Amino acid sequence: MTDETARQDGREREAVIAARGLVVGFSGEPILEGLDIDVWRGEILGVVGGSGTGKSVLLRTLIGLTARSAGTIEVFGRDFDRISGEERQHIGRRWGVLFQQGALFSSLTVLQNVAVPLREHMRLSDDLADQLARLKIEMAGLPADACGKYPAELSGGMIKRAALARALALDPDIVFLDEPTAGLDPIGAAEFDQLILRLRDTLGLTVFMVTHDLDSLVTITDRIAVLGNRRVLVDGTFAELKTFDHPWVRAYFNGPRAEHFTFG
Ligand SMILES: Nc1ncnc2c1ncn2[C@@H]1O[C@H](COP(=O)(O)OP(=O)(O)OP(=O)(O)O)[C@@H](O)[C@H]1O
């Protein structure tokens, strides 16, 4: 949705993230060039694009893990380049991240993994950190006996849930999810979708979700941003994107796997 559409909605939308003119590259041609994107408070934004278009690079750039050579990023209305280190740290605590492979510490149990951000950022006793970590683990839909397990002892779905519990540890306002349902069976993926939806509805979370999962896109996203030609080509609902006139967008949203999703 563009700024204009947001205004036409008659509702004031608050951009949790507003990035403008992002340029990101490693060597050679930039991966992202002149990219603008907004993430609105309380929405589930899906980010799609062909393989290698820079979805994960965008996610990492927005959270400050990948450097950009140009562009601005406002987070909660604050220009990230113009704030003190202390404020940056404070803002960093307001987001949680679920990386593609979970990125759990293999030598720590699930409970210890989830307690890491609590111990790092809050001055909590070990006991209180453990209690809070148990709560997040339960919120992520894991059984209590998962707390004492190591990542190697978990299924793919449990790893995603443990990583989500860790992302939720500091009660973030926004969570960044990189392909959260990749590698899950269809039942596990649908359960994970519902979990994300429930967390958004009950906690008022904002969700930035990179995904290739058409079912997730249809079922839980409010809006989808399509990456292509190094920027956001277009954004809108799944139904809107089905009618957008661009070869890749048409092929993606009306291809053999998407054509059965029809809208009133
Ligand atoms: N640290 C890095 N150093 C050099 N090149 C990188 C680095 N990170 C990403 N790239 C390159 O940037 C491009 C975009 O990568 P990215 O992982 O963002 O793609 P993606 O859209 O998430 O792809 P996929 O859907 O396959 O996960 C790729 O060509 C990748 O090789």
The ligand as an SDF file (V2000), in Angstrom:
LIG
                    3D

 31 33  0  0  0  0  0  0  0  0999 V2000
   27.4500  -11.1600    2.6720 N   0  0  0  0  0  0  0  0  0  0  0  0
   27.3490  -11.2170    1.3480 C   0  0  0  0  0  0  0  0  0  0  0  0
   28.4290  -11.0560    0.5500 N   0  0  0  0  0  0  0  0  0  0  0  0
   28.3090  -11.0910   -0.7900 C   0  0  0  0  0  0  0  0  0  0  0  0
   27.1490  -11.3000   -1.4480 N   0  0  0  0  0  0  0  0  0  0  0  0
   26.0510  -11.4800   -0.7220 C   0  0  0  0  0  0  0  0  0  0  0  0
   26.0920  -11.4550    0.7240 C   0  0  0  0  0  0  0  0  0  0  0  0
   24.8130  -11.6440    1.1800 N   0  0  0  0  0  0  0  0  0  0  0  0
   24.0380  -11.7990    0.0810 C   0  0  0  0  0  0  0  0  0  0  0  0
   24.7700  -11.7080   -1.0440 N   0  0  0  0  0  0  0  0  0  0  0  0
   24.2600  -11.7950   -2.4010 C   0  0  0  0  0  0  0  0  0  0  0  0
   23.1350  -10.9390   -2.4980 O   0  0  0  0  0  0  0  0  0  0  0  0
   22.1490  -11.5260   -3.3740 C   0  0  0  0  0  0  0  0  0  0  0  0
   20.8140  -11.5350   -2.6910 C   0  0  0  0  0  0  0  0  0  0  0  0
   20.8740  -12.4930   -1.6270 O   0  0  0  0  0  0  0  0  0  0  0  0
   19.6360  -12.7830   -0.6630 P   0  0  0  0  0  0  0  0  0  0  0  0
   20.0620  -13.8580    0.2640 O   0  0  0  0  0  0  0  0  0  0  0  0
   19.1510  -11.5130   -0.0930 O   0  0  0  0  0  0  0  0  0  0  0  0
   18.5720  -13.3070   -1.7120 O   0  0  0  0  0  0  0  0  0  0  0  0
   17.0740  -13.7720   -1.4370 P   0  0  0  0  0  0  0  0  0  0  0  0
   16.1880  -12.9310   -2.2660 O   0  0  0  0  0  0  0  0  0  0  0  0
   16.8080  -13.7990    0.0300 O   0  0  0  0  0  0  0  0  0  0  0  0
   17.1430  -15.2320   -2.0500 O   0  0  0  0  0  0  0  0  0  0  0  0
   16.4410  -16.6300   -1.6450 P   0  0  0  0  0  0  0  0  0  0  0  0
   14.9940  -16.4820   -1.9810 O   0  0  0  0  0  0  0  0  0  0  0  0
   17.1220  -17.6090   -2.5310 O   0  0  0  0  0  0  0  0  0  0  0  0
   16.7010  -16.8680   -0.1630 O   0  0  0  0  0  0  0  0  0  0  0  0
   22.6870  -12.8860   -3.7710 C   0  0  0  0  0  0  0  0  0  0  0  0
   23.2650  -12.7850   -5.0530 O   0  0  0  0  0  0  0  0  0  0  0  0
   23.7240  -13.1950   -2.7250 C   0  0  0  0  0  0  0  0  0  0  0  0
   24.7350  -14.0060   -3.2380 O   0  0  0  0  0  0  0  0  0  0  0  0
  1  2  1  0
  2  3  1  0
  2  7  2  0
  3  4  2  0
  4  5  1  0
  5  6  2  0
  6  7  1  0
  6 10  1  0
  7  8  1  0
  8  9  2  0
  9 10  1  0
 10 11  1  0
 11 12  1  0
 11 30  1  0
 12 13  1  0
 13 14  1  0
 13 28  1  0
 14 15  1  0
 15 16  1  0
 16 17  2  0
 16 18  1  0
 16 19  1  0
 19 20  1  0
 20 21  2  0
 20 22  1  0
 20 23  1  0
 23 24  1  0
 24 25  2  0
 24 26  1  0
 24 27  1  0
 28 29  1  0
 28 30  1  0
 30 31  1  0
M  END
$$$$
